[in-house]
Each structure stands twice: as structure tokens, then as C-alpha cells.
């Protein structure tokens, strides 16, 4: 891997368009044995990374089993409306069919006969199982929607007077302006008395953050290349480079072979700046990515994402993109339901608000892991809070969620039982003793 000699190979560049929105370059999920995602296997651990299997055994209760007591007490999400943004849903699926009040598609084209609806339907299923009497409004933006479709979808949900919006996707627009627009849409909803919940993403080992420079950028210890996966990989490779300011960068994908390493793809010039993108399909082999800065590129803050594969050099924190980085939204990380620890692949950073258990058994997608499973659990809990005390506003419910969360190592972890009990005490119509279900929920797992 001789990156220093790569400049001699620029003549064999394959230019890859960087105009696509790629929705989502990963949904923020992990499905046991089978990846779910519109364009990638953005499903928990990246290819080549150590697979983190769930630690509970067959006798342990599923993540959602403990909510039966609060449902029996009459807190079921009745009269609360929840909007769900996703690529494509199967609203006739048995688990959510009766709960769906309306559905609408905002993508520019039909997703096709064989579109995978399992991920987004599973997200809706988790919300419905957590708050079974809530009304669901499903907004589909398709596999290749853009910021405009996203804005239209959220606007439609707000016109339906939804109380909670949940989006379990992570989006990687090919322009910084597109990223900013997604954040603007989410923030606007959050400012207008709508609780906006989104997944933090599963990019802890697929994200690198560092300083740029003129010439080849060093990823760590002077290393000018960043390997993809833990060995040989094949198939789709999706890379995004983001930065702030007026500097110019180029993104390169190489194949590591004996002798000179051939250049496989170079990002096309992005007219809007501050973003470079590569989407390619590669044969089996060993690959790495490199970044080259132009004049005046020194000390620029850079963020590199690989949606499908772990990066050989990654950052300890960060890895969150729109809409999780939007102001006012609740960005949810994934935690082990038994140990209470955040999953090692779950994205983190200053924008992370709270973590919640994943590992939900769904009929739509099997066992769902990652922040795609955690986000709808938080959204469903918020729905229960609003149903338990009608005087609460969505903003106040978010405050209760944080106030009752368990703090561990500087991070917050969902205490659904404590949150529902806290708001029920404000409503004399709900007997506190009926909601004493700590031993049946998240708190049973030591959180």
C-alpha cells in the first residue's frame, strides 16, 4: 500500500458521480443473521469487525415484554399520533395494520415490486407494540428520495398533527447543503411542539474524524491510507467526506495488490463544495481509501464515513449525521438490554441524547439490533408519557425522559418505567400502584 506513489496512477481514474442522495446510505439497524437497509448493510457491526451477538439467552424476556403491565393499567398511547419516516412500509402487515391511520409516498418513483419493506415496517411495529393504541402515520420517501422529499414528508406529518415523529434512518447527502436542509427540517419540527426522535446511527467503527492538510491527509501515526473491512471485501462501497470552509479535497479508493496499487475510483468535483462522495461496486479484494487536500487545506476539520465497511483507523466518538445532529431532536443510541452498556458499534458524541435497548423481536424483520430498534422504543415511550398525562406537551415529555434516565459514565440510558411512573404521579386518575412495573422492564437489566 504505497500511497506516496499513487499520484502516478491518476490517469486511470474512474469518476463516480457524487450527485445522488443515497437514502439512506444506511438505515441505523442491525438484524440478526440478515442485514436490512435501503442501499447498504449498515446494520450494527461493519464487515470485518467483531460481531457483537446479543447476550441474553432464550429464557430472558424480549426488550418489549415488560410493557404489558403499563398497558394493563390503561396506558396504551390512546389519542396520541405518531409519524414515522422511512424508505418503504408494508402497512398491511399484521402487527401494524390496525394502527395505521394514513400512509403516503413522497419519492419520485415507485420503489418497485421487490422493494424491501422489512426494516421500516419493523420500526413501526416496535412503536405499535410499545404504544398499541397510538395512531400511526407512515411517510415513505423511497430508496432515492432527497431533502425535498424529506421536507414534504415531515410537513405532511405535521399537517396530520402528529405528536411524535420517529426516523430510524441515517442520511448521507452528496452536498453539505443537503445535510443542512435535513437538519433544518427536523429542527423546525422539534421547535413546533413535536417530539422528533431519530437514531444516532451505527458508525462507531465506520467514521474517522481528524484534521486536513495540503497533500495526502494522515489518518493516524503518519498513515496516509485507511483500510476498508478487516480483510478482503466485495460488493458495494459507499464513502462520504465532509468538511467546513472553502478548502478543496478529493477522495480516492484504491485496491491493494502486489506492486502498484490501482486507483479504482475518484470522487467527482462537487460544485457545492465541502462534500466528496464515492459509490462503487468492487470485486473481491483488499481496498483502502485516501484523501488529498488542495491549497489552503491545512487544519480543516474532516469527517470520513464508510457506510458498508469498518475503517482500519476510526474515531472514538462521533459518527452522527443528519437528522441526528439537528438541534432539538432526540438522538438515540443502542444499548445491550442485559448489560445496559452502549453497543460498541453505536455512534456517539455530543449530539447523542440517550441510549435505549435494542434486540427487539419483530415479525417484519426478525431480531432487530442497532439504533433503528432503540429509536422507536424511545418514541413509543414518549407516546406513553403523552397518553398517561394529557397535560404534558411533547417538549415536557422529552424533559421527563431525560430527567428519569439513568446516568452512567456520563451518558443517559432510558428508564421507561421510571418515566411513565413519573408522569402518572401527576395524574390522579392513574393509580401509582398499577404502574409499579420496574421488575418487568428496562430497570430489570440493572439500569
Helices and strands as residue ranges (DSSP letters): G 3-12, E 15-16, E 26-27, E 30-31, G 65-67, H 68-72, E 81-86, G 97-99, E 100-105, H 118-130, E 135-140, H 147-159, E 164-167, E 169-170, H 176-191, E 195-199, E 207-211, E 215-216, E 226-227, E 233-243, E 249-256, E 263-267, E 275-293, E 301-306, E 330-335, E 354-357, E 360-362, E 366-369, H 371-388, H 394-403, E 406-408, E 411-413, H 416-424, G 432-435, G 438-440, G 442-445
